[in-house]
Amino acid sequence: MTLTLTDRARTSAPASVPASEAAPVPAPAPAPRRAAGREADGLAVASFVLGLVGLLAFNLLLGPTAIVMALLSLARRTRRPGRAYLGLALGVADLVVLAVLVTVNGTVSWNLGG
């Protein structure tokens, strides 16, 4: 014999209260939509874009930001792991470019002139 929600409400009602007047047991709330997946996908795309832009400008700021966003999106199980890994690689490349610029020119900016 299987008890349904209405049967459980009837059996759990106190003896002084008739079963028809007992408070019904609320149904469990539905699970929220997968908003975290969409947020993780957005983080993966943002890390890719920031890593790409960071190769040309503001690599001191955009490189670590791309790395953090890529790691967050991977931790939140993004549906776009390839883009998150590219964002992570580009963020690391930003820091490598920064290290090369500091070593070669002694500055943190590009020097395209002679």
Biopython code that builds the backbone (N, CA, C, O; Angstrom):
import numpy as np
from Bio.PDB.StructureBuilder import StructureBuilder

atoms = [
    (1, "MET", "N", (0.843, -1.175, 0.000)),
    (1, "MET", "CA", (0.000, 0.000, 0.000)),
    (1, "MET", "C", (0.885, 1.233, 0.000)),
    (1, "MET", "O", (1.792, 1.345, 0.824)),
    (2, "THR", "N", (0.633, 2.156, -0.910)),
    (2, "THR", "CA", (1.404, 3.377, -1.037)),
    (2, "THR", "C", (0.572, 4.546, -0.543)),
    (2, "THR", "O", (-0.587, 4.703, -0.925)),
    (3, "LEU", "N", (1.172, 5.364, 0.309)),
    (3, "LEU", "CA", (0.500, 6.557, 0.814)),
    (3, "LEU", "C", (0.786, 7.729, -0.101)),
    (3, "LEU", "O", (1.933, 7.943, -0.494)),
    (4, "THR", "N", (-0.215, 8.472, -0.438)),
    (4, "THR", "CA", (-0.020, 9.690, -1.210)),
    (4, "THR", "C", (0.029, 10.861, -0.251)),
    (4, "THR", "O", (-0.137, 10.681, 0.955)),
    (5, "LEU", "N", (0.255, 12.064, -0.770)),
    (5, "LEU", "CA", (0.313, 13.244, 0.093)),
    (5, "LEU", "C", (-0.989, 13.459, 0.843)),
    (5, "LEU", "O", (-0.965, 13.843, 2.012)),
    (6, "THR", "N", (-2.117, 13.224, 0.205)),
    (6, "THR", "CA", (-3.400, 13.431, 0.894)),
    (6, "THR", "C", (-3.614, 12.373, 1.954)),
    (6, "THR", "O", (-4.187, 12.668, 3.002)),
    (7, "ASP", "N", (-3.165, 11.134, 1.712)),
    (7, "ASP", "CA", (-3.294, 10.087, 2.723)),
    (7, "ASP", "C", (-2.415, 10.402, 3.926)),
    (7, "ASP", "O", (-2.831, 10.173, 5.062)),
    (8, "ARG", "N", (-1.225, 10.915, 3.707)),
    (8, "ARG", "CA", (-0.339, 11.273, 4.821)),
    (8, "ARG", "C", (-0.934, 12.393, 5.640)),
    (8, "ARG", "O", (-0.819, 12.392, 6.865)),
    (9, "ALA", "N", (-1.571, 13.356, 4.981)),
    (9, "ALA", "CA", (-2.192, 14.456, 5.709)),
    (9, "ALA", "C", (-3.331, 13.945, 6.573)),
    (9, "ALA", "O", (-3.528, 14.423, 7.690)),
    (10, "ARG", "N", (-4.072, 12.989, 6.071)),
    (10, "ARG", "CA", (-5.187, 12.434, 6.847)),
    (10, "ARG", "C", (-4.687, 11.617, 8.020)),
    (10, "ARG", "O", (-5.267, 11.672, 9.104)),
    (11, "THR", "N", (-3.619, 10.860, 7.820)),
    (11, "THR", "CA", (-3.132, 10.019, 8.909)),
    (11, "THR", "C", (-2.371, 10.824, 9.945)),
    (11, "THR", "O", (-2.283, 10.396, 11.095)),
    (12, "SER", "N", (-1.812, 11.985, 9.580)),
    (12, "SER", "CA", (-1.037, 12.756, 10.546)),
    (12, "SER", "C", (-1.875, 13.795, 11.276)),
    (12, "SER", "O", (-1.353, 14.472, 12.162)),
    (13, "ALA", "N", (-3.154, 13.950, 10.943)),
    (13, "ALA", "CA", (-4.018, 14.923, 11.613)),
    (13, "ALA", "C", (-4.323, 14.443, 13.023)),
    (13, "ALA", "O", (-4.484, 13.243, 13.245)),
    (14, "PRO", "N", (-4.406, 15.373, 13.992)),
    (14, "PRO", "CA", (-4.750, 14.974, 15.355)),
    (14, "PRO", "C", (-6.155, 14.375, 15.402)),
    (14, "PRO", "O", (-6.981, 14.621, 14.523)),
    (15, "ALA", "N", (-6.403, 13.597, 16.431)),
    (15, "ALA", "CA", (-7.675, 12.893, 16.549)),
    (15, "ALA", "C", (-8.835, 13.866, 16.762)),
    (15, "ALA", "O", (-9.962, 13.559, 16.374)),
    (16, "SER", "N", (-8.590, 15.029, 17.366)),
    (16, "SER", "CA", (-9.673, 15.962, 17.643)),
    (16, "SER", "C", (-10.109, 16.737, 16.412)),
    (16, "SER", "O", (-11.216, 17.273, 16.383)),
    (17, "VAL", "N", (-9.250, 16.806, 15.384)),
    (17, "VAL", "CA", (-9.574, 17.530, 14.163)),
    (17, "VAL", "C", (-9.981, 16.520, 13.097)),
    (17, "VAL", "O", (-9.240, 15.571, 12.839)),
    (18, "PRO", "N", (-11.145, 16.703, 12.472)),
    (18, "PRO", "CA", (-11.531, 15.767, 11.401)),
    (18, "PRO", "C", (-10.530, 15.831, 10.244)),
    (18, "PRO", "O", (-9.895, 16.860, 10.012)),
    (19, "ALA", "N", (-10.407, 14.739, 9.541)),
    (19, "ALA", "CA", (-9.433, 14.655, 8.452)),
    (19, "ALA", "C", (-9.733, 15.648, 7.347)),
    (19, "ALA", "O", (-8.808, 16.101, 6.672)),
    (20, "SER", "N", (-10.997, 16.005, 7.137)),
    (20, "SER", "CA", (-11.332, 16.941, 6.067)),
    (20, "SER", "C", (-10.902, 18.363, 6.400)),
    (20, "SER", "O", (-10.730, 19.176, 5.492)),
    (21, "GLU", "N", (-10.721, 18.689, 7.701)),
    (21, "GLU", "CA", (-10.317, 20.040, 8.102)),
    (21, "GLU", "C", (-8.829, 20.167, 8.385)),
    (21, "GLU", "O", (-8.354, 21.257, 8.700)),
    (22, "ALA", "N", (-8.085, 19.071, 8.277)),
    (22, "ALA", "CA", (-6.651, 19.105, 8.554)),
    (22, "ALA", "C", (-5.945, 19.923, 7.472)),
    (22, "ALA", "O", (-6.357, 19.925, 6.312)),
    (23, "ALA", "N", (-4.882, 20.614, 7.868)),
    (23, "ALA", "CA", (-4.122, 21.440, 6.928)),
    (23, "ALA", "C", (-3.427, 20.541, 5.914)),
    (23, "ALA", "O", (-2.771, 19.571, 6.292)),
    (24, "PRO", "N", (-3.565, 20.854, 4.638)),
    (24, "PRO", "CA", (-2.885, 20.021, 3.631)),
    (24, "PRO", "C", (-1.373, 20.223, 3.698)),
    (24, "PRO", "O", (-0.881, 21.291, 4.061)),
    (25, "VAL", "N", (-0.676, 19.192, 3.347)),
    (25, "VAL", "CA", (0.784, 19.247, 3.317)),
    (25, "VAL", "C", (1.190, 19.931, 2.015)),
    (25, "VAL", "O", (0.797, 19.486, 0.937)),
    (26, "PRO", "N", (1.982, 21.021, 2.104)),
    (26, "PRO", "CA", (2.363, 21.713, 0.859)),
    (26, "PRO", "C", (3.293, 20.847, 0.024)),
    (26, "PRO", "O", (4.121, 20.102, 0.547)),
    (27, "ALA", "N", (3.135, 20.965, -1.263)),
    (27, "ALA", "CA", (4.001, 20.231, -2.187)),
    (27, "ALA", "C", (5.381, 20.891, -2.195)),
    (27, "ALA", "O", (5.484, 22.105, -2.024)),
    (28, "PRO", "N", (6.434, 20.108, -2.391)),
    (28, "PRO", "CA", (7.772, 20.717, -2.428)),
    (28, "PRO", "C", (7.897, 21.681, -3.605)),
    (28, "PRO", "O", (7.320, 21.466, -4.671)),
    (29, "ALA", "N", (8.655, 22.732, -3.388)),
    (29, "ALA", "CA", (8.848, 23.751, -4.424)),
    (29, "ALA", "C", (9.640, 23.162, -5.581)),
    (29, "ALA", "O", (10.546, 22.358, -5.361)),
    (30, "PRO", "N", (9.316, 23.547, -6.804)),
    (30, "PRO", "CA", (10.090, 23.035, -7.941)),
    (30, "PRO", "C", (11.511, 23.578, -7.905)),
    (30, "PRO", "O", (11.764, 24.674, -7.406)),
    (31, "ALA", "N", (12.415, 22.800, -8.435)),
    (31, "ALA", "CA", (13.813, 23.216, -8.468)),
    (31, "ALA", "C", (13.955, 24.429, -9.385)),
    (31, "ALA", "O", (13.321, 24.483, -10.439)),
    (32, "PRO", "N", (14.783, 25.406, -8.994)),
    (32, "PRO", "CA", (14.957, 26.591, -9.855)),
    (32, "PRO", "C", (15.616, 26.211, -11.171)),
    (32, "PRO", "O", (16.356, 25.231, -11.260)),
    (33, "ARG", "N", (15.327, 27.017, -12.193)),
    (33, "ARG", "CA", (15.930, 26.781, -13.497)),
    (33, "ARG", "C", (17.440, 26.897, -13.393)),
    (33, "ARG", "O", (17.954, 27.474, -12.435)),
    (34, "ARG", "N", (18.118, 26.382, -14.320)),
    (34, "ARG", "CA", (19.582, 26.326, -14.294)),
    (34, "ARG", "C", (20.180, 27.682, -14.651)),
    (34, "ARG", "O", (20.824, 27.835, -15.690)),
    (35, "ALA", "N", (19.961, 28.661, -13.781)),
    (35, "ALA", "CA", (20.517, 29.996, -14.020)),
    (35, "ALA", "C", (22.030, 29.999, -13.801)),
    (35, "ALA", "O", (22.750, 30.780, -14.423)),
    (36, "ALA", "N", (22.506, 29.125, -12.918)),
    (36, "ALA", "CA", (23.944, 29.077, -12.663)),
    (36, "ALA", "C", (24.704, 28.621, -13.905)),
    (36, "ALA", "O", (25.831, 29.061, -14.132)),
    (37, "GLY", "N", (24.100, 27.742, -14.716)),
    (37, "GLY", "CA", (24.756, 27.298, -15.950)),
    (37, "GLY", "C", (24.904, 28.427, -16.940)),
    (37, "GLY", "O", (25.935, 28.551, -17.601)),
    (38, "ARG", "N", (23.872, 29.258, -17.047)),
    (38, "ARG", "CA", (23.954, 30.404, -17.958)),
    (38, "ARG", "C", (24.979, 31.405, -17.458)),
    (38, "ARG", "O", (25.694, 32.023, -18.247)),
    (39, "GLU", "N", (25.047, 31.562, -16.142)),
    (39, "GLU", "CA", (26.034, 32.485, -15.564)),
    (39, "GLU", "C", (27.449, 31.963, -15.807)),
    (39, "GLU", "O", (28.356, 32.737, -16.113)),
    (40, "ALA", "N", (27.634, 30.658, -15.672)),
    (40, "ALA", "CA", (28.953, 30.068, -15.914)),
    (40, "ALA", "C", (29.339, 30.197, -17.377)),
    (40, "ALA", "O", (30.507, 30.435, -17.687)),
    (41, "ASP", "N", (28.370, 30.043, -18.291)),
    (41, "ASP", "CA", (28.660, 30.241, -19.710)),
    (41, "ASP", "C", (29.075, 31.677, -19.982)),
    (41, "ASP", "O", (29.990, 31.921, -20.769)),
    (42, "GLY", "N", (28.415, 32.620, -19.343)),
    (42, "GLY", "CA", (28.777, 34.029, -19.502)),
    (42, "GLY", "C", (30.171, 34.315, -18.968)),
    (42, "GLY", "O", (30.919, 35.098, -19.554)),
    (43, "LEU", "N", (30.518, 33.679, -17.855)),
    (43, "LEU", "CA", (31.864, 33.847, -17.312)),
    (43, "LEU", "C", (32.911, 33.279, -18.264)),
    (43, "LEU", "O", (33.986, 33.858, -18.419)),
    (44, "ALA", "N", (32.606, 32.154, -18.901)),
    (44, "ALA", "CA", (33.559, 31.555, -19.845)),
    (44, "ALA", "C", (33.785, 32.473, -21.038)),
    (44, "ALA", "O", (34.922, 32.676, -21.463)),
    (45, "VAL", "N", (32.713, 33.023, -21.573)),
    (45, "VAL", "CA", (32.833, 33.932, -22.716)),
    (45, "VAL", "C", (33.576, 35.204, -22.307)),
    (45, "VAL", "O", (34.437, 35.690, -23.041)),
    (46, "ALA", "N", (33.236, 35.741, -21.126)),
    (46, "ALA", "CA", (33.901, 36.961, -20.662)),
    (46, "ALA", "C", (35.393, 36.731, -20.429)),
    (46, "ALA", "O", (36.205, 37.603, -20.738)),
    (47, "SER", "N", (35.763, 35.568, -19.889)),
    (47, "SER", "CA", (37.188, 35.299, -19.669)),
    (47, "SER", "C", (37.929, 35.208, -21.004)),
    (47, "SER", "O", (39.062, 35.675, -21.122)),
    (48, "PHE", "N", (37.291, 34.609, -22.004)),
    (48, "PHE", "CA", (37.905, 34.531, -23.330)),
    (48, "PHE", "C", (38.113, 35.925, -23.922)),
    (48, "PHE", "O", (39.190, 36.232, -24.432)),
    (49, "VAL", "N", (37.090, 36.756, -23.855)),
    (49, "VAL", "CA", (37.177, 38.104, -24.426)),
    (49, "VAL", "C", (38.200, 38.936, -23.677)),
    (49, "VAL", "O", (39.009, 39.623, -24.301)),
    (50, "LEU", "N", (38.184, 38.890, -22.346)),
    (50, "LEU", "CA", (39.141, 39.679, -21.563)),
    (50, "LEU", "C", (40.573, 39.209, -21.797)),
    (50, "LEU", "O", (41.495, 40.022, -21.859)),
    (51, "GLY", "N", (40.757, 37.907, -21.924)),
    (51, "GLY", "CA", (42.091, 37.392, -22.219)),
    (51, "GLY", "C", (42.582, 37.830, -23.585)),
    (51, "GLY", "O", (43.762, 38.135, -23.759)),
    (52, "LEU", "N", (41.681, 37.860, -24.551)),
    (52, "LEU", "CA", (42.045, 38.281, -25.901)),
    (52, "LEU", "C", (42.380, 39.767, -25.954)),
    (52, "LEU", "O", (43.378, 40.159, -26.560)),
    (53, "VAL", "N", (41.562, 40.585, -25.329)),
    (53, "VAL", "CA", (41.823, 42.031, -25.297)),
    (53, "VAL", "C", (43.072, 42.315, -24.462)),
    (53, "VAL", "O", (43.820, 43.248, -24.754)),
    (54, "GLY", "N", (43.292, 41.509, -23.424)),
    (54, "GLY", "CA", (44.453, 41.714, -22.561)),
    (54, "GLY", "C", (45.776, 41.501, -23.258)),
    (54, "GLY", "O", (46.803, 41.987, -22.785)),
    (55, "LEU", "N", (45.780, 40.786, -24.375)),
    (55, "LEU", "CA", (47.035, 40.625, -25.114)),
    (55, "LEU", "C", (47.505, 41.941, -25.717)),
    (55, "LEU", "O", (48.698, 42.132, -25.950)),
    (56, "LEU", "N", (46.566, 42.848, -25.969)),
    (56, "LEU", "CA", (46.907, 44.122, -26.604)),
    (56, "LEU", "C", (46.970, 45.280, -25.618)),
    (56, "LEU", "O", (47.787, 46.186, -25.784)),
    (57, "ALA", "N", (46.124, 45.266, -24.598)),
    (57, "ALA", "CA", (46.070, 46.408, -23.680)),
    (57, "ALA", "C", (45.677, 45.933, -22.284)),
    (57, "ALA", "O", (44.916, 44.977, -22.129)),
    (58, "PHE", "N", (46.197, 46.600, -21.295)),
    (58, "PHE", "CA", (45.855, 46.357, -19.883)),
    (58, "PHE", "C", (46.078, 44.917, -19.452)),
    (58, "PHE", "O", (45.274, 44.360, -18.705)),
    (59, "ASN", "N", (47.176, 44.303, -19.922)),
    (59, "ASN", "CA", (47.399, 42.906, -19.580)),
    (59, "ASN", "C", (47.667, 42.698, -18.098)),
    (59, "ASN", "O", (47.469, 41.595, -17.588)),
    (60, "LEU", "N", (48.110, 43.725, -17.400)),
    (60, "LEU", "CA", (48.319, 43.613, -15.960)),
    (60, "LEU", "C", (47.004, 43.431, -15.224)),
    (60, "LEU", "O", (46.958, 42.745, -14.203)),
    (61, "LEU", "N", (45.944, 44.030, -15.722)),
    (61, "LEU", "CA", (44.625, 43.935, -15.091)),
    (61, "LEU", "C", (43.775, 42.823, -15.705)),
    (61, "LEU", "O", (43.139, 42.059, -14.978)),
    (62, "LEU", "N", (43.759, 42.727, -17.028)),
    (62, "LEU", "CA", (42.857, 41.800, -17.697)),
    (62, "LEU", "C", (43.324, 40.350, -17.644)),
    (62, "LEU", "O", (42.491, 39.444, -17.679)),
    (63, "GLY", "N", (44.614, 40.106, -17.560)),
    (63, "GLY", "CA", (45.129, 38.738, -17.483)),
    (63, "GLY", "C", (44.648, 38.000, -16.239)),
    (63, "GLY", "O", (44.031, 36.942, -16.358)),
    (64, "PRO", "N", (44.916, 38.535, -15.043)),
    (64, "PRO", "CA", (44.424, 37.862, -13.838)),
    (64, "PRO", "C", (42.900, 37.795, -13.772)),
    (64, "PRO", "O", (42.345, 36.828, -13.250)),
    (65, "THR", "N", (42.221, 38.815, -14.295)),
    (65, "THR", "CA", (40.754, 38.787, -14.303)),
    (65, "THR", "C", (40.253, 37.650, -15.188)),
    (65, "THR", "O", (39.308, 36.954, -14.815)),
    (66, "ALA", "N", (40.861, 37.453, -16.341)),
    (66, "ALA", "CA", (40.473, 36.358, -17.238)),
    (66, "ALA", "C", (40.731, 35.005, -16.586)),
    (66, "ALA", "O", (39.933, 34.081, -16.738)),
    (67, "ILE", "N", (41.833, 34.884, -15.867)),
    (67, "ILE", "CA", (42.152, 33.625, -15.193)),
    (67, "ILE", "C", (41.110, 33.308, -14.129)),
    (67, "ILE", "O", (40.620, 32.182, -14.054)),
    (68, "VAL", "N", (40.772, 34.292, -13.311)),
    (68, "VAL", "CA", (39.793, 34.077, -12.238)),
    (68, "VAL", "C", (38.422, 33.730, -12.818)),
    (68, "VAL", "O", (37.751, 32.822, -12.327)),
    (69, "MET", "N", (38.007, 34.448, -13.856)),
    (69, "MET", "CA", (36.696, 34.174, -14.450)),
    (69, "MET", "C", (36.658, 32.790, -15.101)),
    (69, "MET", "O", (35.636, 32.107, -15.030)),
    (70, "ALA", "N", (37.737, 32.375, -15.721)),
    (70, "ALA", "CA", (37.786, 31.042, -16.329)),
    (70, "ALA", "C", (37.715, 29.960, -15.267)),
    (70, "ALA", "O", (37.010, 28.966, -15.440)),
    (71, "LEU", "N", (38.434, 30.142, -14.178)),
    (71, "LEU", "CA", (38.395, 29.146, -13.103)),
    (71, "LEU", "C", (37.020, 29.083, -12.452)),
    (71, "LEU", "O", (36.551, 27.999, -12.103)),
    (72, "LEU", "N", (36.372, 30.225, -12.285)),
    (72, "LEU", "CA", (35.015, 30.237, -11.730)),
    (72, "LEU", "C", (34.036, 29.519, -12.654)),
    (72, "LEU", "O", (33.193, 28.753, -12.189)),
    (73, "SER", "N", (34.140, 29.759, -13.942)),
    (73, "SER", "CA", (33.219, 29.108, -14.872)),
    (73, "SER", "C", (33.457, 27.598, -14.925)),
    (73, "SER", "O", (32.506, 26.828, -15.054)),
    (74, "LEU", "N", (34.698, 27.176, -14.827)),
    (74, "LEU", "CA", (34.973, 25.735, -14.800)),
    (74, "LEU", "C", (34.479, 25.108, -13.500)),
    (74, "LEU", "O", (33.993, 23.977, -13.505)),
    (75, "ALA", "N", (34.596, 25.824, -12.397)),
    (75, "ALA", "CA", (34.109, 25.308, -11.118)),
    (75, "ALA", "C", (32.588, 25.214, -11.096)),
    (75, "ALA", "O", (32.030, 24.369, -10.397)),
    (76, "ARG", "N", (31.923, 26.062, -11.846)),
    (76, "ARG", "CA", (30.453, 26.060, -11.898)),
    (76, "ARG", "C", (29.921, 25.189, -13.032)),
    (76, "ARG", "O", (28.738, 25.263, -13.365)),
    (77, "ARG", "N", (30.765, 24.379, -13.616)),
    (77, "ARG", "CA", (30.376, 23.422, -14.650)),
    (77, "ARG", "C", (29.718, 24.080, -15.858)),
    (77, "ARG", "O", (28.551, 23.834, -16.164)),
    (78, "THR", "N", (30.486, 24.914, -16.528)),
    (78, "THR", "CA", (29.983, 25.573, -17.725)),
    (78, "THR", "C", (29.738, 24.569, -18.838)),
    (78, "THR", "O", (30.365, 23.510, -18.885)),
    (79, "ARG", "N", (28.828, 24.909, -19.727)),
    (79, "ARG", "CA", (28.588, 24.075, -20.907)),
    (79, "ARG", "C", (29.580, 24.406, -22.008)),
    (79, "ARG", "O", (29.570, 23.769, -23.061)),
    (80, "ARG", "N", (30.432, 25.390, -21.780)),
    (80, "ARG", "CA", (31.450, 25.791, -22.751)),
    (80, "ARG", "C", (32.843, 25.683, -22.133)),
    (80, "ARG", "O", (33.521, 26.697, -21.966)),
    (81, "PRO", "N", (33.272, 24.488, -21.798)),
    (81, "PRO", "CA", (34.582, 24.368, -21.158)),
    (81, "PRO", "C", (35.734, 24.747, -22.065)),
    (81, "PRO", "O", (36.770, 25.211, -21.590)),
    (82, "GLY", "N", (35.567, 24.554, -23.376)),
    (82, "GLY", "CA", (36.626, 24.937, -24.315)),
    (82, "GLY", "C", (36.895, 26.425, -24.281)),
    (82, "GLY", "O", (38.047, 26.857, -24.304)),
    (83, "ARG", "N", (35.842, 27.200, -24.225)),
    (83, "ARG", "CA", (36.000, 28.654, -24.172)),
    (83, "ARG", "C", (36.612, 29.071, -22.835)),
    (83, "ARG", "O", (37.404, 30.011, -22.783)),
    (84, "ALA", "N", (36.250, 28.378, -21.761)),
    (84, "ALA", "CA", (36.839, 28.691, -20.457)),
    (84, "ALA", "C", (38.327, 28.365, -20.447)),
    (84, "ALA", "O", (39.130, 29.124, -19.904)),
    (85, "TYR", "N", (38.695, 27.233, -21.048)),
    (85, "TYR", "CA", (40.116, 26.880, -21.118)),
    (85, "TYR", "C", (40.891, 27.868, -21.996)),
    (85, "TYR", "O", (42.037, 28.201, -21.692)),
    (86, "LEU", "N", (40.270, 28.336, -23.084)),
    (86, "LEU", "CA", (40.918, 29.359, -23.902)),
    (86, "LEU", "C", (41.089, 30.651, -23.121)),
    (86, "LEU", "O", (42.129, 31.302, -23.225)),
    (87, "GLY", "N", (40.081, 31.033, -22.338)),
    (87, "GLY", "CA", (40.194, 32.224, -21.498)),
    (87, "GLY", "C", (41.304, 32.072, -20.471)),
    (87, "GLY", "O", (42.035, 33.022, -20.191)),
    (88, "LEU", "N", (41.428, 30.872, -19.910)),
    (88, "LEU", "CA", (42.500, 30.604, -18.951)),
    (88, "LEU", "C", (43.867, 30.695, -19.630)),
    (88, "LEU", "O", (44.797, 31.293, -19.088)),
    (89, "ALA", "N", (43.982, 30.107, -20.805)),
    (89, "ALA", "CA", (45.258, 30.146, -21.535)),
    (89, "ALA", "C", (45.606, 31.570, -21.956)),
    (89, "ALA", "O", (46.763, 31.980, -21.869)),
    (90, "LEU", "N", (44.609, 32.320, -22.410)),
    (90, "LEU", "CA", (44.887, 33.713, -22.809)),
    (90, "LEU", "C", (45.235, 34.579, -21.601)),
    (90, "LEU", "O", (46.056, 35.490, -21.714)),
    (91, "GLY", "N", (44.630, 34.312, -20.458)),
    (91, "GLY", "CA", (44.988, 35.049, -19.246)),
    (91, "GLY", "C", (46.429, 34.790, -18.837)),
    (91, "GLY", "O", (47.147, 35.707, -18.439)),
    (92, "VAL", "N", (46.846, 33.532, -18.940)),
    (92, "VAL", "CA", (48.246, 33.197, -18.644)),
    (92, "VAL", "C", (49.160, 33.830, -19.690)),
    (92, "VAL", "O", (50.239, 34.321, -19.357)),
    (93, "ALA", "N", (48.733, 33.819, -20.950)),
    (93, "ALA", "CA", (49.537, 34.450, -22.004)),
    (93, "ALA", "C", (49.664, 35.952, -21.760)),
    (93, "ALA", "O", (50.707, 36.538, -22.052)),
    (94, "ASP", "N", (48.617, 36.579, -21.230)),
    (94, "ASP", "CA", (48.711, 38.003, -20.879)),
    (94, "ASP", "C", (49.826, 38.244, -19.879)),
    (94, "ASP", "O", (50.599, 39.193, -20.012)),
    (95, "LEU", "N", (49.905, 37.388, -18.885)),
    (95, "LEU", "CA", (50.946, 37.557, -17.865)),
    (95, "LEU", "C", (52.337, 37.266, -18.431)),
    (95, "LEU", "O", (53.318, 37.887, -18.020)),
    (96, "VAL", "N", (52.422, 36.326, -19.369)),
    (96, "VAL", "CA", (53.709, 36.034, -20.022)),
    (96, "VAL", "C", (54.145, 37.224, -20.867)),
    (96, "VAL", "O", (55.311, 37.616, -20.841)),
    (97, "VAL", "N", (53.205, 37.799, -21.617)),
    (97, "VAL", "CA", (53.520, 38.987, -22.427)),
    (97, "VAL", "C", (53.963, 40.125, -21.518)),
    (97, "VAL", "O", (54.898, 40.853, -21.852)),
    (98, "LEU", "N", (53.312, 40.286, -20.387)),
    (98, "LEU", "CA", (53.707, 41.322, -19.433)),
    (98, "LEU", "C", (55.131, 41.089, -18.927)),
    (98, "LEU", "O", (55.929, 42.022, -18.838)),
    (99, "ALA", "N", (55.439, 39.826, -18.596)),
    (99, "ALA", "CA", (56.792, 39.518, -18.117)),
    (99, "ALA", "C", (57.837, 39.783, -19.201)),
    (99, "ALA", "O", (58.920, 40.286, -18.904)),
    (100, "VAL", "N", (57.523, 39.451, -20.447)),
    (100, "VAL", "CA", (58.462, 39.695, -21.545)),
    (100, "VAL", "C", (58.650, 41.191, -21.756)),
    (100, "VAL", "O", (59.775, 41.651, -21.953)),
    (101, "LEU", "N", (57.568, 41.953, -21.719)),
    (101, "LEU", "CA", (57.686, 43.409, -21.899)),
    (101, "LEU", "C", (58.517, 44.046, -20.799)),
    (101, "LEU", "O", (59.328, 44.931, -21.069)),
    (102, "VAL", "N", (58.326, 43.613, -19.585)),
    (102, "VAL", "CA", (59.091, 44.174, -18.477)),
    (102, "VAL", "C", (60.568, 43.793, -18.619)),
    (102, "VAL", "O", (61.451, 44.604, -18.340)),
    (103, "THR", "N", (60.826, 42.575, -19.048)),
    (103, "THR", "CA", (62.210, 42.122, -19.188)),
    (103, "THR", "C", (62.929, 42.823, -20.348)),
    (103, "THR", "O", (64.069, 43.262, -20.195)),
    (104, "VAL", "N", (62.278, 42.928, -21.487)),
    (104, "VAL", "CA", (62.923, 43.481, -22.673)),
    (104, "VAL", "C", (62.997, 45.006, -22.620)),
    (104, "VAL", "O", (64.067, 45.581, -22.821)),
    (105, "ASN", "N", (61.880, 45.654, -22.353)),
    (105, "ASN", "CA", (61.825, 47.117, -22.407)),
    (105, "ASN", "C", (61.976, 47.788, -21.052)),
    (105, "ASN", "O", (62.269, 48.982, -20.994)),
    (106, "GLY", "N", (61.790, 47.078, -19.992)),
    (106, "GLY", "CA", (61.803, 47.693, -18.674)),
    (106, "GLY", "C", (60.566, 48.498, -18.395)),
    (106, "GLY", "O", (60.560, 49.339, -17.496)),
    (107, "THR", "N", (59.504, 48.252, -19.160)),
    (107, "THR", "CA", (58.253, 48.968, -18.991)),
    (107, "THR", "C", (57.092, 47.994, -19.143)),
    (107, "THR", "O", (57.278, 46.859, -19.581)),
    (108, "VAL", "N", (55.901, 48.440, -18.781)),
    (108, "VAL", "CA", (54.722, 47.577, -18.890)),
    (108, "VAL", "C", (53.844, 47.988, -20.067)),
    (108, "VAL", "O", (52.646, 47.707, -20.076)),
    (109, "SER", "N", (54.430, 48.644, -21.049)),
    (109, "SER", "CA", (53.640, 49.078, -22.224)),
    (109, "SER", "C", (54.354, 48.642, -23.488)),
    (109, "SER", "O", (55.554, 48.366, -23.487)),
    (110, "TRP", "N", (53.583, 48.587, -24.569)),
    (110, "TRP", "CA", (54.135, 48.248, -25.862)),
    (110, "TRP", "C", (54.974, 49.406, -26.379)),
    (110, "TRP", "O", (54.658, 50.568, -26.126)),
    (111, "ASN", "N", (56.036, 49.092, -27.098)),
    (111, "ASN", "CA", (56.858, 50.108, -27.719)),
    (111, "ASN", "C", (57.060, 49.714, -29.177)),
    (111, "ASN", "O", (58.000, 48.993, -29.511)),
    (112, "LEU", "N", (56.170, 50.195, -30.040)),
    (112, "LEU", "CA", (56.234, 49.814, -31.437)),
    (112, "LEU", "C", (57.162, 50.713, -32.247)),
    (112, "LEU", "O", (57.548, 50.359, -33.361)),
    (113, "GLY", "N", (57.520, 51.864, -31.702)),
    (113, "GLY", "CA", (58.418, 52.792, -32.417)),
    (113, "GLY", "C", (59.865, 52.355, -32.265)),
    (113, "GLY", "O", (60.165, 51.396, -31.555)),
    (114, "GLY", "N", (60.754, 53.065, -32.936)),
    (114, "GLY", "CA", (62.175, 52.762, -32.928)),
    (114, "GLY", "C", (62.908, 53.250, -31.782)),
    (114, "GLY", "O", (64.118, 53.041, -31.688)),
]
sb = StructureBuilder()
sb.init_structure("model")
sb.init_model(0)
sb.init_chain("A")
sb.init_seg("    ")
for serial, (resi, resn, name, xyz) in enumerate(atoms, 1):
    if name == "N":
        sb.init_residue(resn, " ", resi, " ")
    sb.init_atom(name, np.array(xyz, "f"), 0.0, 1.0, " ", f" {name:<3s}", serial, name[0])
structure = sb.get_structure()
